[in-house]
C-alpha cells in the first residue's frame, strides 16, 4: 500500500480526496450557495427545484431528503460546506456526530461526556 493509499484507507472514516471533491462538486456548490440568505430561503421553498438547479445526483438528493450529513459526506460533500446545509435545519454538531457514529443524539452526548471524565 502506498503512503497516499494509507492516508485514505481509514476504516469507518470517509476521507475527502480529489476524487471526492470532483464527485461532490454540484453538492458543494449548492451548499456554498447557502451563504446567501435568499438562497437558503429558495431552497426551503422548493428543495427539489433547487437540487435540480445544481444538478445533484440521486444519492445526493436522497441524502438531502433524509437530512443525513453522513450520507452527504459519502456522496462527496465537504463537511465545511455541509455545515451550511445542516444550519438550515437546525442540526447541531451533536446531531451530525450521532449520524456519523450511528448513535442516537442522547447516546452520542453521553459518549462525549464520558470521554471527558
N, C-alpha and C positions, 0 to 999 in steps of 0.2 A: 504494500500500500504506500503510495506517495505521501509526502508531507501534506500536500493540499487535500488529498482524499481523507487523511486522518482528521483534518480540521473540519471537514464537512460530514463526517460519519460519527455523529454523537447520538447514540441510541435514545430515542424519545424526544430529540430536540431538532426541530427544523432549522437549518442554518440558511440564512439569507445570502445567496450567491448571485453571480451574474446571471445564471440561468433563471433563478427565482425572480430577479428583477425584470428580466425580459418577459417571463411568463405572466408576471403581475402588473405589467405596465399600465394597462387600462384601469385596473382596480386602484392602483396607487394614484393615478391621475385623478380618478373620481374622488378618492378620499382627500387628496390635496385640495380639490376644489372646495371642500368643506371649511377651508379657512375663511371663506366669504359667507356671511350670514344669509344673503339671498340664495346662495347655492344650497345651504343646509335646508332652508325653507322649501326650495323647489324639490329637493329630494323627499322631504316629508310629505309634500303634496302628491307626488307621483313617483314612487320608488321605481316602478317598472320602467317608466319612460326615462327616468334619469339613468338607470343602469344601461338601457338600450343606447342612450346618447353617447355613453362612453365605451360601448361595445364589450361589456363584461361577458365572460363565457358562462356556461351552465353551472359549473362548480362554484364560481364566484357568486353568481346570482343566488344559488341555493344557500350559500353561507351567509350572504347578506340577509336573506329572508329569515334565516334561523337566528340571526344576531349572534353568530358564533365566530368570535375573533380567532380562536384556534384554527378553525377550518379556513378562515381567510388567510392566515399565515401559510397554511399548507397550499393554498391556491395562489401563492406568490405575493401576498400582501406584506408590506413593510410595517412593522409594529408602530413606527413613528407616525406614519400616515393613517394607520388604522385607529390610532387614538382619537382622531377627528371623528371617525365613524362612531366609535364607542361613546363619545361625548354626546352625540345627538340623542342617544337613547339612555343616557344617564348610567352607563355601565362604568363601574369603578375598577380600579386596579385589582381589587379582590375578586370582582366578578370575572375578570379576564384570567386571573391566576387560577380560579376554580375551574374554568373551562379548560385551561391548558393541562391541569393535573387530573381532570376527571372527578374532582371532588365537588360536593355541594359548597356553596359560599360559606356557610357556617363551619363546615369541616375544614375548609381552607383557612379561614380566620383562626380557628383553634390550632391548626397546624403551625401557622405563623407565630402565634403566641407561645406555643410550646418550644419553638426554636430559640426564643429569646430568654428562656429560663436556664 
